[in-house]
Every structure is written in C-alpha cells, then in structure tokens.
Amino acid sequence: MIGAAPTFRAARPPLGASGLGPALLVTAVSALVPGLAHLRAGRVAAGRRLLVGSAVGGVLVCLTASVAGPSLAEAAVSPSWLTVIVSGAVLAAVAWMWLVIASYAVVRPVAPAPVVRLLGAACVGLLCALVSAPPLAVAHYGDVQRDMIEGVFPDGQGPAPAPAPEDGAWKGPRRLNVLLLGGDADVGRTGVRTDSVTVASVDTRDGSTILLSLPRNLQKVPVWNGGGRVAYPRKELLNAVYEYGRAHPELTGGRRPGAELLKRTVSHVLGVPVHHYVLIDMRSFRRLVDALGGLRVCVPKPVPVPRRQVPAGVIREGCRTLSGREALWYGRSRTGSSDYARMERQKCLLWELSRQATPMKALRGFRKLAETFRESVHTDLPRRTLPGLVGLAGRVREAPVLSVQFTPPLITPGDPDYRLIRRTTARLLRADGRGKVSAGHDLGRTCA
C-alpha cells in the first residue's frame, strides 16, 4: 500500500553472540564434517562446496586405492608408493589444519575480550595439533619405512622371483632358497665369521619350509666361484669363506664378494640353487629381539653363559621371555655342549622369532626395528621382490618348518662326504603331491 511504512526482517544474530564454547564445539565437529561451520554461519555456498568436495574427494581416493592401487602390505614395501603415501599424508595434515582454522574464523565470537581471543586461539591450536597428528604419524612411519627399504634392499637388476598375484599362485621358482647367515661381528671384533649357515628352502605353493644347516667347522670345503673350484686352504673352515671372499673380490667379480662366494659355495655343497642371502650380526639380533619386547622360549635344559653378559651365568630351564642379550647367548653359548647343540638352539630361535614377530609387536618397536635393519642387516634381495614375498610370508607363517642339520652322525665335519650331502639334500627336497618335504623334524614339536 502506497505510503505505508516499509517492514524489515530482523537479521539473525551471529553465532559469536552465543560465546566461545558453541563456536569451539561447531569448529570441532566441522573437522569431521567439513562445511558445517560455514553452513551454521549462513555461508551456504561455501559450506556446500566444502561438504560435497570432501565427500567426493574421499570416495575418489577410496576407489582409486581399491581399483588401481596395491594392497596395504604391498604399498608398505614399495618406496614409490611410500613416497605417495608420505606426500598425501602431509597434504592431508595441512588441509585438515586449514579446515579447522577456516571453520573457527566464520563462527568465532564477535569482538571478544583479549582473554577470550587468546583462549580461542589456544583451543584452535590444540585442535589443529589433534587433527594433524594421525596423518603426520603416517607420514613419519612411511618415511622411516622408505628409508629402511632403500638402505637395506638393493635396487638390483638381476633375475628375481615373480610376485604372487591375488589368487596366491606363485609365478617364480617352485622352491625359493635363501641363505641365512649369522655373523659374529660385534663391538671389539674385527672381520666377520659366519658361525650360522642355513639355507631356508621355501615351497612357494604352500609355504612349507625346510632349514638345511651346515656346521661352521665344516672342513675341506669345495669353495666354488660359479665357474670352478677355488684354491681354498684345506685347513680353513666353512665359517671363514665369507672373509676369504672379501679378501679376494676378483673371485666373483661383483658386489658383496664375501657373501657371493659363500652363496655359490653353499649352492655347490648342497647341489641346489641359492637365490639370495640375508646376513645379520650378533648386535643386530640382540637389538631385534629387544625391539620386539623379548622372545618367549622354552629352554629344555640350563645353558651356561658368561656372567659378564648375563649376571645369572645361566639361561635356566623352562619357558620364559628372554631379553635380546639372553636370547643371543642362548643361541651362541657352547659351554658344556657343542656346536651342534648350539645349531639346534639357533634354529629354535629363528622359528620362535618368525612366530612371535606379529604386526602389533613390530608396530610398537617400529623405529628401533627399522634402525636395526638399516644399520646391520645385509642382503641381496632386490626391492622389486618384496611385494611378492609379502604374500609368500603369510603362507610361511602358517606352514610347518622342518630342520635338517648336516652334523654327526649324518656326516663327519672333519672329513665330510659331500656326495652324501648332495644326495641327502635332493631326497629331503623331493616333494610329494601336496608340496611337503619327505623328511626332517618339525621345529613346532622340538622347540615348543
């Protein structure tokens, strides 16, 4: 009606009029539901963009990871994927903190007192720290993992087992043979003597494993460089081949001459191909066990050990959790026993370690484990084999582990019958229709 006084709709009071508490509550919820604070403040267009954008982005990331990305286990052993994960986690942390700050900016109290302003800033800072902690932790662990893989596993170009596809079928060799070496390098020791020499032969169809152990004091060793026998001193033992190879790198003509010469020699002695090796020294084993929180072992009878290493002077009989130092000397001591009894204890330690190194324990001691592997574990396993080996490792954990030692009365280390060793190895690895080896004793029974 002409001449009538105009009417006005009262504007809605800003959220800030309600105080700091509601503003912080809406900001906190907006960290989980992006755009909520903007919608509450009347900025509908911006709120909708944040809400829809975050939902679409999350769905796209999940679809990409499930369709085009590797499994979590495979990504964890791939440096390139770890780089993607680290970068993505850092970006997610930055975006999340920006969301918190932007959400508070649109709902904060209007013209607050200095004390309220300071308290609000402190609370927002704390909220930023809380929301950024998970992605930054992922970035940290991913960076440590990538650093460890690049430091331990070479970027080799030689032949390697093919990765296992999703159906679990293995495309590489039916038996994967890895030489496991325990070196005696430690503080105050020079050189490396491989006092533990074991080939882990894994049936890649079902994960069943047989450990073929050669004694450290094996004599008259037919040292082999791949093309012929090497003029190795007859008085030298098997545990000195590694250092001999390091002193004569021309024998193998490649990297890691000590390990390569020992690998070829053990392959010649057993009559089977040795695909890769892993060497760990005493200090590494001690730190490895400590990083896992100890190793529970059933000790069948007391084992004397040096008092300067273990104050009690003995590893007592019974089932208990051993520290890294106790586990090391349980596997190393020869006092009151022999090399062959020590070899048996070492196999039990390996078996228990494979069973007890659960993902949860590994996560708790992740940084120490990564540092230990990077500093003291040596191998020629190429990085590109790791995704396939992850799938195989799951089958190995559930399958039996059998052990055979080439010790008396089977052979005489001072005058070994190497033809007998090869024939015995061939018989042991002769598989039946289910992929099980035909002989050997189950560590699950002898070590439990």
N, C-alpha and C positions, 0 to 999 in steps of 0.2 A: 504494500500500500504506500502511495506517494506521501512523503512527509513523515513516515513512521521512522522511529529511531532504529538504526541497524543493530543486529544482535551478533555477538561473538561467542564461539565455543571456547571454553576455558582450556588453555594448554595443559597437557599432562605434566605434573611436576617431574623434574629429572630424578632418576634413581638415586642420585647422590644425596637428595634430601633425606633419604632413609638412613644414611650413615655408612660408616666404613664396613661394618660387619656384612650387610647384604651385598655390598659391592665385591668384597673378597669372596663371598660364597658363590656368586654368579661367575666370577673370574675363574675360580677353581673348577666349577662344573664345565665351563667353556673349554678348559684344557682337554676334557674328554668329549665334549660335544661342540666342535668349532662353530662359531657363528651365533651361539646362544646369547652372549653378552650384547652383540650388535642388534639382534632382534629385540632384546629386552629394552635396549636404549632407543628403539624406534628407527634404527638404521637397517631397514628391512632388506634393501637390495644387497648391501654388503654382507649382511648375515646370511642371506640365501646363497650368495656366491661361496662363502666360506663353508657352509654346511654341505652343499651339493658338491663343491670341488673336493673337499676332503673325503666324502663318501666315494666319489668316482675314482679318485686317486688311489684309495685303499683297495678298491675292487680290482683296478688295473694291475697294481703291484702283486696282489694275490694270484690273479690269473696268469700273469707273466711268470711268476715263480713256479706255479704248478704245471704250466704247459711247456715253457721254454727253458726254465732254469733247472739246475741239478738238484739232487736231494740234499738235505742239510748236511749229511755226512760227507758227500762228495764235495760240496762247497767248502767245507771246513779244511780240506786238504788241497785246495786249488788256490795258488797265490793270486791268480787273476780274479777269481770270484771273491776272494777275501778282500782284495782291493775295492771291488764294487761294494761289498758289504760295509767296509770301513767308511768309504766316502758317503754312502747312503745314510749310515748311522749318524755321521757328523752333521749332514744336511738336515736330518730329521730333528736332531737336538736344537739346531739353530732355529728351524721353523717353529718348533714347539715353544721355545722361549719367546719368539716374536709374537706368537699367538697369545700367550699369557699377557705380555705387556700391552698388546693392542686391545685385548679384551678389557683389561683394567682401565685403560685410557678412556674408554667410552662410558664406563659406569662409575668411575671414581666420584667421590663426594665433591660437590661444588664449593669452591672457596674454603677448603678445610683449614683448620688451625695448623700451625707448623708441626705440632706434636703428632696430629693425625696424619699429616702428609708424610712425616718421617716413618711412622708406624706402617702406613700403607706401602711405602717403598720397600721397607724391610720384609714385609709379608710377601710381596710380589717377587722379591729377590729369592726368598726361600722357596716359593712355589716354582720359580724358574729352575732352581737347583734340583728340586724333586723331579720335575718332568724331564729334565735333560739327563739325569743320572743313568737311567736304563740304556738309552741309545749310546751315550758316551762309554758306558761299560762294554757294550757290544763292540764299539769301535776299538777300545783298548785291547780286549781279548783277541779280536780279529787281527790287530796289528802285531801283537805278540806271537800269535799262531803263524802268521805270514813270515815273520822274521825267523822263526824257528825252522819252518819248512825250507825257506831259501838258504838257511845256514847249514842244514843237515843233509838235505837230499839234493844231489846234483841235477842240473838240467841236462841230463845225458841224452845222447842221440843214438845209442846202441839199441840192439834188439831188446824188447821187453814184453812181458805178458800182456795180453789184451785185457781191457777192463771187462768186468762182468756186467752184462746187460740186466734189465729189470727182472727178467724171468729167472735170474740166478745161474744161467748156463755160462760156463767158463769157456772163453774162446782161445785162451792161451794153452800152455803145456798142461797135460793131464796131471803131472806131478810138478810142483814148484819146489825147488830145492834152494834153501837159504842157509849159508854158513854162519853160524852164531859163534862169535869169538869173545872170550873173556880175557882181557889183558890185565897184567899186573902193574900197569903204570899207576903211580900214585906219588904223593909228596915224598921227596927224598929218594926216588927211584929213577934210574936212567934207563932208557930203552923200553921196549915192550916185548914181553914174553906171553904168548897166548897159551895160558895154562888150561883153558877150557876150549875145546874144539868139537863142535857139534853141528851136524847138518840136520836141519828141520825139513823133512820131506813131507809136503802137504798134498793130499789128494784133493784137487780143486773141485771135484764133483760133490763131495760131502763134507770136506773139511777135516777128515781124519788125518792125523799126523803121526809120523814116526820120527824119533830122535835117534840119529846114528852118531855115537860118540867115540872119538878116538882118544887114547890116553896121551897126555902131554909128553910122557917118556918113551914114546914110540921111537925105535932106533932103525938104522939102515933105511932111512926114508927115501923113496924114489922121487926126489924133488923134480917136478915137471914144469916146464915153462910154456907148454902148449905145443911146442914143435919137437921136443926131445927132452931127454933126461939131463939134468944139471949136475955138474961135478960138486955135489954137496958133501962136506966132510962126514964120513961114516959115524964118527963119534958124536956128532951133533944130534939133538933130539928134535921131535916134531915142533915143540914149542919155540924153537929158535929159527924156524923157516921164515917167519914174518920179518924178523930183524935182518936175516940174510938177504931177503928180497929188497929191503930198504937200502942195504949197503951195496947192492948190485942192481940198480934200476935198469941197466941195459938188458937184463934177462927177460923182461916183459915189455919194455919199450913204451910204457904208458903211464897214466897217473896211478897213484896209490900202489907203488911197486911191491911193497911188503904184502899187502892184502891180496893183490892179484896173483903173486907167486904162490901164496898159501892156498888160495882158491883153486888154482889149477892143479896143485899138488894133491889136495884132498879129493878133487874130482878124479884124478888118476888113481889114487889109492882105492877109492870106493867103486870106481867104474861107473859113475853116474855124473851127468852134467850138474854143475853148481852155478845157478843163475846169478845169485847176488850174495853179499855178505853184510853182516852187521857186527861192529866191534864196540864193546863198552868196557871201560876200565873200572877198577875197583872203586875209585872215588865216586864215579857216576852211579854205580849200583847202590852204594850207600845212600847217596842223596835221593835216588829214585824211590827207594823204599821209604825214606823219611817223608818225602813229598806226598806219598800215598797214606801217610799216617801209620806206618808199620805194616808188617806182614805176619799174618797168623800161620804158624807152622806147627805140625805135630812132630815132636822130636822123639824118636823111638828109644834112644839111649843117650846119656850125657856125652857132650862133646867138649873136651878141654880146649880152652882158647887162652891167648896171652892176657895176663892181668892188666897190662898197660893199655890193652884195647877194651876189655870187658872186666870191670873190677871184680866180679864174682869168680873169674877164672874158669868158668864153665857155662855152657848152654845146657840147662837142666832138662831132664826128661819130662815129657808132657806137651800138651797143646797150649800154646801161648802166642801173644803178639810180640814179635821181635822188632827191635829198632833197626835202623839201617846198618849200624855198626855190628850189632849182634847177628843180623842176617848175613852180612858179609863174611864174618868169621865162622859162622856155622857152615857156610859153603867153602871156606878156604882152609880151615884147620886140617892138618894131617897128624896132629899129636895123638898118639895112641891108636891110630888107624892107618889108612893107606891112601894112595892116590885114587884107588878105585872106589873106596867108600866115599871119598870126597866127591868124585864124579856123580855118584848116586844122589848125594845131598844137593849138588848143584842142579840136577835135573828136577828134583822136587821143588827147589826154589823157583825155577823157571815156570813150572806148572802152576804153583800157587800164585805167582805174580800174574800170569795170564788170566787166572780165575778171579783174582781179587782187585785187579785194576779196573774197577767199574767206572762208568762215565761220571757218577756223582763224586767219587773219590778223586778222579782226575780233574774235575772242575774245581774242587776245593784247593788242590795243590797245583793249579794250572800254571801259575807263573814259575814256581820252582821247577816243575817238570819241564817246561819249555826251556828254561835256562840250562838245566842239566843236559837235555838232548842237544842243545846248540853247542855247548862247550865240550862235551865229552863223548858223544856218540858219533861214530863214523860209519858210513855206508855208501854203497854204490847203487842203491835203489833209486832209479830216476823219479822225479816228481810226477811224471805222467802216468806212472804205475799206481799211484796212491789211490785214486778213486776206485779202481778195480779191486785193489787189495782191501779197501774198507768193507766191501760186500763179502769178500772171502773171509775176513777176520771174524765176522758174525757167525759163519758156519764153523770155523775152527773152535770157537769158544764152546760150542755145543757138542762137539765131536770128541771121541776118545783120543788121548795122547799116549802112544806107546813108546817105549825106550829100549834100545839095544846098545850095549857097551862092548867094544872090542877089547876086552880085558881077559886075564886068566879066569877060567881055564880055556876060554874060546881061542885065544891067541897068546903067544909069549911076546911081550913088548920088546925084549932084548933081541929076539930073533923071530920076527913076525912072518907069518905065511901070507903074503899079500894076495896070492891067488885065492886063498881061502876067504880073505876079507871080501874080495870082489864077488865070489860065488855066494857068500852069505848075504851080502847086500842085495844081490839080484833076487835071491829067494825071499828075503824079507819084504821087498817092494813088489813082489808078484801079487797082484790084486785079484780078488775073486769078483763075481758079477756085481757085488754091491760096493766095490771100491775099497774094501777093508784089506789091510796087510795081513799076511799069512802067519806072522809070528811076532814075538815081542811081548813085554809085560806092560800092563796098563798102569800108568802113573796114578790114576784115580784110586787104585787099590793099594799100591805100595807106599804112597805118600800121605794118604788120608789118616 
